Amino acid sequence: MNEQFRSGFVALIGRPNVGKSTLMNYIIGQKIAITSNKPQTTRNRITTIYTDEERGQIVFVDTPGIHKAKNKLGQYMVRTAEQSMRDVDLILWLVEPSTFIGAGERHIIEELRQANIPVILIINKIDTVKPAEILTFIDTYRQAYEFDEIIPVSAKKGTNVDDVIETIYRYLPYGPMYYDPDAVTDQPERQIVAELIREKALRALKDEVPHGIAVAIEKMKSRKDKPIVDIEATIVCERDSHKGIIIGKQGAMLKRIGSLARPEIEEMLEKKVNLKIWVKVRKDWRDSDIQMKNFGYGKDEM
């Protein structure tokens, strides 16, 4: 075994919509975590694996955005993110380029102080600001907390992402390969399929609907005689009025969600997909422990 091989666990934390999943997908080189411009897109703790057989293996833990919870699902998401900060070798904290450090960021700083783990600050979305401004953002955060490293990046364009990987390896301990070198995630295929459908729904629907939806995979089976996978999925929403919006006029919105999701599911499964989607109403499911567990949230991961 390579005695210089490094391995360890790295948490990606931050407020909603700062680009954690975008960064992780870019590093891995394929989509594992879904993305959208809507906050709280990531709901579960998602593990992905980056392996360089010469240098080491980085196990990323992408967490839900830390925010002020308004229901049991929100509480579960925040608890999952904060717990992840205590179980890792290194923390990557993603922030947007700004000279304003709000209450949400200050809450995260307090959590970092208690965690007592090396922290790399990632100032993301630098493609949206002038280069001359970046030093000002770095200086603002440097005064708020003693970071081990500060790296400005654009996860969307890949700017300085190689620097992030190099820096992570410097902070990881020497150790074994935890996962097979070909592994990229511990997520079951069913869960990734459900999340891909939810991502397309998030992107296609109006603002008032997305937070209240979940996706359940009722059936996922490969045909014996053909390279086709039959998938039956249900989009669950909280109100009857939302059901109408998701289905759309003469089923147009539901067809759109399916046509957006199918190519990416086929690419992941490397097979043709026969996808059928239904819509059901489960009132206030985000405040129901039983319903949340049915949709894969709220399981005791602690």
N, C-alpha and C positions, 0 to 999 in steps of 0.2 A: 504493500500500500504506500502511496505517496505521503511521506511524513509532513510535507508542506501543505497538504490538503486542508482547506478551511471549510467549515460548515456551521450553519446556525440559522436562527429564526429572526426575521425582521418584520416588525409591525409597521404598516402604513396607516397613519392616523391623520385626522384633520376634520375641519367642519365640512358639512355637506357641499358637494359640487366643486371641490377644489382640484379634482383631477386624479384622485388616487387610483381608480380603476383604469383610467387612460394610461397612466404611467406603468402600471403593472402589466397591462396588455402589451404595451410597446416593448418592455424588457423581455417578456416571454416570447414575443413574436407571433402571438395569435390571441384571439379573443377568448378570455375565460370569464372575466367579470363584465357585466353589462354596463353601458354608459348612456347617459342622457343629460340634457341640460336642466333636468328637474332635480331638486334636492332629494336626499334620502333614497337614491336609486339603489344603492347597495344596502341590503337588509341583514345578510348573514356574514359571518366570518368566512372568508374565502381564502383557501390556501393554494398558492401556485409555486412551482419549483423551477428555478433557473440553475442549470448545471453546466459548469465548465470542467471537464474531466481532468484538466491540468491544475486548475486553481482551487476549485471548490464548488460547493452547492449552497445556494441561497434559497431558503424557504420563506416566501413572502406570505404575510397574513394581512389581507386587505380587509379593513374593518368598515362598518357603517359609519357615516358621518356623525360626529358628536354634536348634538343639538339639544334644545330644551324639549323634552318629551311631552306629548299631549295625550298619549294613550299607552296601553300596555305594550303594543308593538314598538312604539318609540322608546319606552323604558328598556325593553329587551335589547334594542339596537345600541343604545348608549352603554348599557351594562356590558354587552359583548365587546364594544370598542375599548372601554376602560379596562376590562379584564385582560384584553390582549396586550395592553401596555406593560403588564407585569410578568408575562410569560415568555419574553423574548430576549435575545442577546443585544438587539439594537432597535432603535425607533427612528423611522423616517416621518417627520412631521411636515406635511404639505400645507402651504399657505398660498394665498393669492398675492400678487405684487401690490403692496399698499403701505402707507405710512401710518395707518390707523390700526391699532390693536384693540379690538372690541372685547366685550365681556366674555364671548365664547372662546376667543383665543386665550384670554387670561385664565379661564377655567382650565383649559388644556395645559397651560404653563404650570398651574398648581398640581395637576395630575403628574406632570413630568417630574416635578421636584420630589414627589412622593415615590415615584417609580425607581429613581436612582439607577438609570440605565443610560448608556451613551445615546445621544440624540443628534441626528443630522437634520438640519432645517433645509427643506426643499422649497425654494420660492418658485412656484410654477407659473405658467402662462406668461413668460417673459416676452413671448412673441406679440403680446398685446400692449406693450409699453415701450417707451424710448430707452435705448441702451444706457443713456446718461442717468436715468432715474434709478437704475437697479442698485447702485451703491447706497442710495438714500434708504431703500427698503431694507437692505442688509444691515445698515447702521441702526435703523429703528428696532429691528428684532434683536440685534446683538446687545442692545441696552436692556432688553426685557428679560433675557435668559442667557446663560453661558452655554451656548451650543458647542458641540465638539467640532462640527463642520457646518458651513452654510454654502449651499450650491444652488445657483439660479438655473432653472431649466425650462424647456418647453416640452412637456410630455407629448403634446399633439404633433410637434414637428421633430421630436427626437433630439433637440439641442441639449448638449451636455449630459445626456443620459448615460453615455459610456463613463463619464466621470463619476456618476452616481454608483455604478457597478464597481469600479475600481476602488472607490472609497469604502463601500460596504465590505469588500474583502479584507481591507486593512483592519476592520474592527471585529471581524468574526474570529472565534477561537479555532485552533486546529482541532479537527475531529473527523468522524466518519461520514460516509454518504448515507443520508437517511432514506432517500428514495431512489428507485431505479433511475439511471441516467436519462432514460427516455420519458420519464413521467413529467407532466406539466401541471397537473392539478390532482387534488384528492376529491374533487366534486364528482358525484355520480352523473352519468350522461343524462338521466332523467331531469336532474336538477338544472343542468346547463340548458337543456331544451326549454324547460319551463321559464327560465330567466330570459332566454332569447326572445320568447314570445312576449314576456312582460316588457322587455326593452322596446319592442316594436309598438306595443300598445302605448307605452309612455310617450313615444315620439309622435304617434299619430293622433292621440286624444287631446281634448281640451284640458286646460289647467285644473278644472274642478274635479276631474275624475281620477287621475293617476294614483294619488296617495292611497286611495281606497280599493286598489285592485291587487289580486294575487292570481297566480296561475297554478293549476293542479294538472298533472299528467295522469289521465285515467287509464290509458293504454299505450304501450310502446312495444311493438312486436315486429320482428323481421319475418318476411315471407320465406317459406322454404324453397319455393320454386323460382323466385326472382329476387334480384338485389334491391328490394324495396322495403322500407320500414313504414308500417302503419302507426300513426300517432293520433290519439284522441286527447284533446286538452280542453280544460274548462277555465275561462276567465271568470273570476269571482269578484263581484262588486258589492257595495254596501247599500245601494238604493235602486229602486225600480227605475227612476229617471236616468240613472247612470247606465242601466242595462240598455235602454233605448239608444243612448249616445254611442255605446260600444258597438252595438249591432249596426246602427246607421240606417239610412234610408234604403229599403230593399236589401239590407245586409251588406251595403257597400263598405262600411268601416271595418266590419269583421273580415271581409274578403281582403281588404287592404292590409290589415294586420297579418293575416295568414300569408299573403304573397310576399310581404317584407321579411317574415321570419323563415319561410321555407328554404330559400337559397343558403342561408347561413347554417341552418340545421343540416342540410344536405352536405355542405362543405365539412362540417364537423364529423358527421357520421360516415362520410364518404360513400353514401348510398342515396338513391332517390327516396323522397319522402312523400307519403300520402297523408296530408295533415287536415284534420277536422277539428274545428274549434266551436265550443258552445259558450254561452254566458249564463251564469246563475247569480242570484242575489242572496247574500248572507249578511243580514243587517248587523252592523257594528262588530264585524268579525275581528277588528284590530283590538277590541277590548275583551275578547273571549279567549281564555287560555286554551280551551279545547280546539277552537277553530284555528288559532295560530299554530298549534302543533300539527294540525292536519295539513297546513300549508308549508310546514318545514321551519317555522319560526318558534322561538320560545323554548326549544329543547334545552335541556340542562347541559350546557357546554362548559360550565364553570368548573 
